[in-house]
């Protein structure tokens, strides 16, 4: 029987060995399930034989030389694969099925190499078809990311096996050797989030302008990075310099006003030195490019992940994201919807937490905010795993403003009302004992 003449990578011997192992030991199919399928075989007759063998095994029927030949004959393709003689050769080409896992690994490796070459060709073709270079880059990255997910695909597992495995995780949580999430530095918030920030999730932090959402997000980012978890902030509203003023105020407990004006107190430079030394140790990356498109956000997140790793991505803020070149003119509602859903895909794809800042609409002014106050699109509420609405809940006391952090949506935990206090002078947030219970009539004092 002739073999394909191809420059693409494949191993005739490995493919034959997998098929031979299956023919002499049907249980070998269990050891390679989820690692290869019919498409992993380059030689078309081998693909047909593998399909027939696995079909018989799945039906609870024996799959040996005779039964497979009969099934192929019933399908009218026995002669195409070389007939009974070739099936006999396959069964005799391996001494045992003990090494079927290794043979399958070779077949899978060759299949992956072929797929890489196909994607490389697709990328080349897509360069000229894309509207912009950024779009071409994102398409290429998406193709390669999809390739990783296919490579990592496994077989379905029993609930009992998964429960036993999860029990190990629960034991590790109990004895403290594993964390339930990445702490935010605000214990009450961590408790509400089920232990902290979780990978693959999108947390929307929303407020009216000048309430402090950027400051709170920055403090969480600084705390996460201090625990050794890399993070990044995409600051579309605030230039990097202004963001550094706030970070220094928090890290060094320095007056933000003095950092902005240069009217420093005697000990401020010691505090600035302390803040700078602390910042030098933090794995945080800052980008202040305005009007980011979804393609920009994805590209920047991947760049940081490749360079340092990435646990938390802060996007400040959603409504400032741009439409991108070549926009098809859809209304803003649909554009925000696309960006919001793209953030969720990105969080799952990279295994990170996305802290997505958002504006509330004018209808929330004066009243306690609700989910429907999220500006421009209901998709923000739908796509988020957690939605936190910030709102001042009283008059300033000792330089701190009482704040309600209303957890209006929480897929993996409880909804509720948390009391925080914000010191704007040093950009410091802390838990509070202030009363944030709902006032009669829905108003917040």
C-alpha positions in Angstrom: 0.0 0.0 0.0 1.4 3.4 -0.9 2.0 6.1 1.7 1.4 9.8 1.2 4.1 11.9 -0.3 4.1 14.9 1.9 6.6 17.4 3.3 4.4 17.8 6.4 5.6 16.0 9.5 4.2 12.6 10.3 5.4 9.2 11.5 4.2 6.1 9.6 5.7 3.8 12.2 4.1 5.6 15.2 0.7 5.6 13.5 1.0 1.9 12.6 2.1 1.1 16.2 -0.9 2.8 17.7 -3.3 0.9 15.4 -1.4 -2.4 16.1 -1.6 -1.9 19.8 -5.3 -1.3 19.7 -5.9 -4.4 17.6 -4.1 -6.7 20.0 -5.4 -5.0 23.2 -8.7 -3.1 23.1 -8.1 -1.8 26.6 -5.2 0.3 25.2 -7.9 2.7 23.9 -8.5 3.8 27.5 -4.9 4.9 27.9 -4.9 7.2 24.9 -8.4 8.5 25.1 -8.4 12.3 25.0 -4.8 12.4 23.7 -5.4 11.7 20.1 -8.4 11.3 17.8 -8.8 10.3 14.1 -7.7 13.7 12.9 -4.2 13.2 14.5 -3.5 10.5 11.8 -2.0 11.9 8.6 -2.3 8.8 6.5 -6.0 8.6 5.4 -6.2 4.8 5.6 -4.8 4.9 9.1 -7.5 7.4 10.0 -10.2 5.1 8.7 -8.8 2.1 10.6 -8.6 4.1 13.8 -12.2 5.4 13.4 -13.4 1.9 12.9 -11.5 0.4 15.8 -12.8 3.1 18.2 -16.3 2.8 16.9 -16.4 -0.9 17.6 -14.9 -0.5 21.1 -17.3 2.3 21.9 -20.2 -0.1 21.0 -18.8 -2.8 23.3 -17.8 -5.0 20.4 -14.4 -6.7 20.0 -12.0 -4.9 17.6 -9.5 -7.4 16.2 -8.1 -8.0 12.7 -11.2 -10.0 11.6 -13.9 -7.8 13.1 -12.3 -4.5 11.9 -11.8 -6.0 8.4 -15.5 -7.0 8.3 -16.5 -3.5 9.5 -14.3 -1.8 6.8 -15.7 -4.2 4.2 -19.3 -3.3 5.2 -18.3 0.3 4.7 -16.9 -0.5 1.3 -13.4 0.7 2.1 -11.5 -2.5 3.1 -9.5 -2.5 -0.2 -8.6 1.2 0.3 -6.7 0.4 3.5 -4.9 -2.6 2.1 -7.3 -5.3 3.0 -6.9 -8.1 5.6 -3.2 -8.5 4.8 -2.4 -4.9 6.0 -4.5 -5.3 9.1 -2.5 -8.4 9.9 0.7 -6.5 9.4 -0.5 -3.8 11.8 -1.3 -6.3 14.5 2.2 -7.9 14.1 4.2 -4.7 14.0 4.2 -4.2 17.8 5.3 -6.8 20.4 2.8 -5.5 23.0 0.4 -2.7 23.7 2.4 -1.6 26.7 3.9 1.4 25.0 0.8 2.7 23.3 0.9 5.9 25.2 4.4 6.7 23.8 3.3 5.9 20.3 0.2 8.1 20.6 2.4 10.9 22.0 4.5 10.8 18.8 1.4 10.8 16.6 -0.1 13.8 18.6 3.3 15.7 18.4 3.4 15.3 14.6 -0.3 16.3 14.3 0.5 19.4 16.4 3.4 20.3 14.2 1.2 20.0 11.1 -1.3 22.3 12.7 1.3 24.8 13.5 2.4 24.9 9.9 -1.2 25.3 8.8 -1.8 28.2 11.2 1.5 29.8 10.0 0.1 29.6 6.4 -3.3 31.0 7.6 -1.5 33.9 9.4 0.3 34.7 6.2 -2.9 34.7 4.2 -4.7 36.8 6.8 -2.1 39.6 6.9 -3.4 41.0 3.6 -7.1 40.4 4.4 -7.1 42.2 7.7 -8.2 45.8 7.9 -5.3 46.8 10.1 -2.0 45.3 11.2 -3.4 45.2 14.8 -6.3 43.1 13.6 -4.0 40.8 11.8 -1.9 40.4 15.0 -4.9 39.7 17.1 -6.2 37.1 14.6 -2.8 35.4 14.7 -2.6 35.4 18.5 -6.2 34.0 18.7 -5.3 31.2 16.3 -2.2 30.3 18.4 -4.2 30.5 21.7 -6.8 28.2 20.2 -4.0 25.8 19.3 -2.9 25.6 23.0 -6.4 24.9 24.1 -6.7 22.0 21.6 -3.4 20.6 22.8 -4.5 20.7 26.4 -7.8 19.0 25.7 -8.5 16.0 27.9 -11.0 13.2 28.3 -14.2 13.6 30.4 -13.6 12.5 34.0 -16.0 10.9 36.5 -17.6 13.1 39.2 -16.1 10.8 41.8 -12.6 11.2 40.6 -13.0 15.0 40.3 -14.5 15.1 43.8 -11.5 13.2 45.3 -9.1 15.6 43.5 -11.1 18.6 44.8 -10.9 17.2 48.3 -7.1 17.7 48.2 -7.8 21.3 47.3 -10.2 21.7 50.2 -7.7 20.1 52.6 -5.0 22.6 51.4 -7.4 25.4 52.0 -8.1 24.2 55.5 -4.4 23.9 56.4 -3.4 27.1 54.7 -1.1 25.7 52.1 -3.4 26.9 49.3 -5.3 30.2 49.0 -8.9 30.5 48.0 -8.1 33.5 45.9 -5.7 36.4 45.7 -6.3 38.8 48.7 -7.3 42.4 47.9 -6.1 43.7 51.2 -9.6 44.5 52.3 -10.7 41.5 54.4 -14.4 42.1 54.2 -14.2 42.3 50.4 -12.1 39.1 50.3 -14.7 37.3 52.4 -17.5 38.4 50.0 -15.5 37.2 47.0 -15.0 33.8 48.5 -11.3 34.4 49.5 -10.2 37.0 47.0 -9.7 37.4 43.3 -10.3 34.3 41.2 -8.7 33.6 37.8 -11.0 33.7 34.8 -13.3 36.2 36.3 -14.4 39.8 35.5 -15.1 42.1 38.4 -16.8 45.4 37.4 -16.1 48.3 39.8 -18.5 51.1 39.0 -19.1 54.6 40.4 -19.8 58.2 39.4 -16.8 60.3 38.5 -14.5 61.4 41.3 -15.8 58.8 43.8 -12.4 57.0 43.9 -12.8 53.9 41.8 -9.3 54.3 40.2 -7.8 54.8 43.7 -9.4 51.6 45.0 -8.4 49.6 42.0 -4.8 50.9 42.3 -4.7 49.9 45.9 -5.9 46.4 45.1 -3.3 46.2 42.3 -0.5 47.3 44.7 -1.6 44.8 47.3 -1.8 41.9 44.8 1.7 42.8 43.4 3.1 43.0 46.9 2.1 39.3 47.4 4.2 38.4 44.3 1.3 38.2 41.8 2.1 40.3 38.6 -0.5 42.9 37.5 -1.0 45.6 35.0 -3.2 48.7 34.7 -4.4 50.2 31.5 -5.0 53.8 32.5 -7.0 55.5 29.7 -8.2 58.5 31.7 -5.2 59.3 33.9 -1.6 59.8 32.5 1.1 57.6 34.1 2.5 60.5 36.0 -0.8 61.3 37.8 -1.2 57.6 38.5 2.3 57.5 40.1 1.3 60.4 42.3 -1.5 58.4 43.7 0.6 55.2 44.0 3.3 57.1 45.9 0.7 58.8 48.2 -0.6 55.3 49.1 2.8 53.6 49.4 4.5 56.3 51.3 1.6 57.8 53.1 2.4 61.2 51.5 -0.1 63.9 50.9 -1.4 63.8 47.3 -1.7 67.5 47.3 2.0 68.0 48.1 3.0 65.4 45.5 0.9 67.4 42.9 2.3 70.9 43.9 5.8 70.1 45.1 5.3 71.9 48.4 6.8 69.1 50.4 7.2 68.7 54.2 10.6 68.0 55.8 10.1 64.2 55.9 8.4 63.8 52.5 11.5 62.9 50.6 12.2 60.1 53.0 8.6 58.9 52.4 9.1 59.3 48.6 12.3 57.2 48.8 10.4 54.5 50.8 7.6 54.5 48.2 10.0 54.3 45.3 11.9 51.4 46.9 8.7 49.6 47.5 7.5 50.2 43.9 10.8 48.9 42.5 10.0 45.5 43.9 6.5 45.3 42.5 5.7 43.4 39.4 3.3 46.0 38.0 3.2 47.3 34.4 1.5 50.6 33.6 0.2 51.7 30.2 -1.6 55.1 29.7 -2.5 54.8 26.0 -6.0 56.4 25.5 -8.9 55.0 23.6 -7.9 51.4 23.7 -9.7 49.0 21.4 -10.4 45.4 22.5 -7.5 44.4 20.2 -5.2 46.7 22.1 -6.3 45.4 25.5 -5.8 41.8 24.4 -2.4 42.5 22.9 -1.1 44.5 25.9 -2.3 41.8 28.4 -0.6 39.1 26.4 2.6 41.1 26.2 2.7 41.4 30.0 1.9 37.8 30.5 4.7 36.7 28.2 7.2 39.0 29.9 6.3 38.5 33.6 3.2 36.5 34.0 -0.1 38.1 34.8 -2.7 37.7 37.6 -4.6 40.9 37.6 -5.5 43.3 34.8 -7.1 46.6 35.6 -8.8 48.5 32.8 -9.6 52.1 33.6 -12.2 52.5 32.3 -14.7 50.7 30.0 -16.5 53.7 28.5 -13.2 55.2 27.4 -12.4 52.2 25.2 -12.3 53.2 21.5 -14.1 51.8 18.5 -10.9 51.0 16.5 -10.0 51.7 13.0 -12.4 50.3 10.4 -15.3 50.5 12.8 -18.5 49.4 11.1 -20.5 52.3 12.6 -22.5 50.2 15.0 -24.0 52.2 17.9 -22.1 52.7 21.1 -24.3 50.3 23.0 -23.2 47.4 20.7 -19.6 48.5 20.8 -19.5 48.5 24.6 -21.3 45.1 24.5 -18.5 43.7 22.3 -15.8 45.1 24.5 -17.4 43.8 27.7 -17.8 40.3 26.3 -14.3 40.4 25.0 -13.0 41.1 28.5 -14.7 37.9 29.7 -13.2 35.9 26.9 -9.7 37.4 27.7 -10.0 36.6 31.5 -10.8 32.9 30.7 -8.3 32.6 27.9 -5.4 34.0 30.0 -6.6 32.6 33.4 -6.5 36.1 35.0 -8.8 38.4 36.9 -9.9 41.5 35.0 -10.9 44.4 37.2 -12.9 46.5 34.8 -13.8 50.0 35.9 -17.0 51.5 34.7 -19.0 54.7 34.9 -22.5 54.9 36.3 -25.1 57.0 34.4 -26.4 60.3 35.7 -29.6 58.7 36.9 -27.6 57.3 39.9 -26.7 60.8 41.2 -27.9 61.3 44.7 -29.5 57.9 44.9 -28.0 54.6 45.9 -26.7 53.0 42.6 -28.3 49.9 41.1 -27.2 47.5 38.4 -29.3 49.3 35.8 -27.3 52.5 36.4 -24.3 50.9 34.6 -23.6 53.3 31.7 -24.3 52.5 28.1 -24.9 48.7 28.1 -26.7 46.0 30.0 -24.1 43.6 28.7 -21.7 44.9 31.4 -24.0 43.4 34.0 -24.5 40.2 32.1 -20.8 39.5 31.4 -19.4 40.4 34.8 -19.0 37.7 37.5 -19.0 40.4 40.2 -20.4 43.9 40.1 -19.3 46.4 42.9 -21.0 49.7 43.0 -19.3 52.5 45.0 -21.2 55.3 46.6 -20.4 57.9 49.3 -22.5 57.1 52.4 -21.9 60.0 54.7 -19.9 63.1 55.5 -16.2 63.2 55.8 -14.9 62.2 59.3 -11.2 62.8 60.3 -10.3 63.1 56.6 -12.0 59.9 55.6 -15.2 59.6 53.5 -17.5 56.7 54.4 -18.2 54.6 51.3 -20.7 52.0 50.5 -19.3 49.1 48.4 -22.5 47.5 47.2 -21.9 44.0 45.8 -24.9 44.0 43.4 -23.9 40.8 41.6 -21.7 37.9 42.7 -21.9 34.6 40.8 -19.7 32.6 43.2 -20.6 34.2 46.5 -23.0 36.4 48.4 -24.3 39.9 47.5 -24.2 42.4 50.2 -23.2 45.9 51.5 -19.6 46.6 52.7 -18.5 49.7 54.6 -15.3 51.2 53.4 -13.5 54.5 54.3 -11.5 56.5 51.8 -8.7 58.9 52.8 -8.3 61.0 49.7 -5.2 62.7 51.1 -3.1 59.5 51.1 -5.2 57.5 48.6 -5.8 54.9 51.2 -8.9 52.6 51.5 -9.8 50.6 54.6 -12.7 48.6 56.0 -15.0 50.7 58.2 -17.6 50.2 60.8 -19.9 53.0 59.4 -23.5 52.2 58.9 -24.2 51.4 55.2 -27.6 49.9 55.7 -30.2 50.9 53.2 -32.0 54.1 54.2 -35.8 54.3 53.8 -36.8 55.5 50.3 -33.5 54.1 48.8 -31.5 57.2 49.5 -28.0 57.1 50.9 -27.2 59.8 53.4 
